[in-house]
Amino acid sequence: MPSRTHITIPQARRIALAAQGFHEGRPAGATRRHVRRVLQRSHLLQIDSVNVLVRAHYMPLFSRLGAYDRGLLETTAYHRKKREAFEYWGHEASLIRLDLHPLFRWRMERAARGEGTYGGLARFGREKRAFIEQVRREIEARGPIGAGELSIGGKGQGSWWGWSDGKRALEWLFWAGHVTTATRRGFERLYDLPERVLPSDILTMPTPSTEEAQRELLRLSIRALGIASERCLRDYFRLEAQDAKARIPELVEAGDLLPATVEGWGPVYLDPQAKIPRRVEARALVSPFDPIVWERTRTERLFDFRYRIEIYTPAEKREFGYYCLPFVLGERIVARVDLKADRASGNLIVHSIHPESSVPPEEIAPALGDELRLMAEWLNLGSITAPKAWRKGLEV
């Protein structure tokens, strides 16, 4: 076993921020090339249904690029000829770099065998094979279509998780790789066959063994994280614990992961190509679904910032607010900001701002005001409403 390199917390923080591109200045005008660069660095963008501010997959690009044209991501994700990403289960539902498709085929094959993380869906797949095949044939005949357009399967009960049998069949087919997302209508997924959506040169790429695919996903994880514990590494692409535990020693032996220690964190792994900038001068509001804060224990260790999203917490029990975004300033997370885009009034509402106890509000306000104005411009919101105590400092 190689000896462990000691990394200080400030160094680890800079490594993590640089791995996600926060050490670089924002471009004067973002292009598809800049969008591609972010995706090349993070490998995927998490998708989430919450739209209180903006859909989750748009935010990491804003955090790194500033007020970019959201149509650039639409082209990257769904344009028939210019597509550079596909939807699948990466870190939860995700837009994933198109060239990484072969690395997820083992997960699709496990799903097709009725194995994997989603037990209820796996059971449905085992019990409803004939029905699922009917749905697949309908997609073949009529796709791309949404779940509500199926001629079989009925309607679901209740809201988000009250899926109909038709929707369950589509999601099983999606999980098993038999259908994919052609595009979205609003936020509704439209399903079609992979061979009608994804480029043939992607579908004909060789399929690596399960072991090699998992090793490569872990290599990609450490590049995107810079420094990470075993838990963080497997969390990035949601690898199961037993798979990660088998692969990590192999990567250490090959020199793809460097054992390291960080005070207060314990044994971790370092990217052999990690950059340690002398300093990072970031300024970014980041989504709860941004890779920099995905694994909450890592966020605590690196930034001394305990972060929990309170969307599913009853209103009377919330400590900070419904949709709080961490605010990164320099090399620290200095505050959390509860935001809402009120599209009807054209207003960016700042419900509350909670600075960290170690950072005076007057150090935060000018940079946060700049970021809020940039966000309002990006979201085509004409005004900003902020708490009275902060208005003068924010200049809103």
Secondary structure, DSSP 8 states (H G I E B T S, - for coil): ----EEE-HHHHHHHHHHHTTTTS---SS--HHHHHHHHHHHSEEE-----SSS-GGGHHHHHHH-S--THHHHHHHH-TTT--EEEEESSSEEEEEGGGGGGGHHHHHHHHTT-SS-HHHHHHHHH-HHHHHHHHHHHHHH-SB-GGG-SSS---SSSTT---HHHHHHHHHHHTTSSEEEEEETTEEEEE-HHHHS-HHHHTS----HHHHHHHHHHHHHHHHSEE-HHHHHHHTT--HHHHHHHHHHHHHHTSSEEEEETTTEEEEE-TT----S---EEEE--TTSGGGSSHHHHHHHHS------TTS-GGG-SS-SSEEEEEEETEEEEEEEEEEETTTTEEEEEEEEE-TTS-HHHHHHHHHHHHHHHHHHTT--EEE--HHHHHHHT-
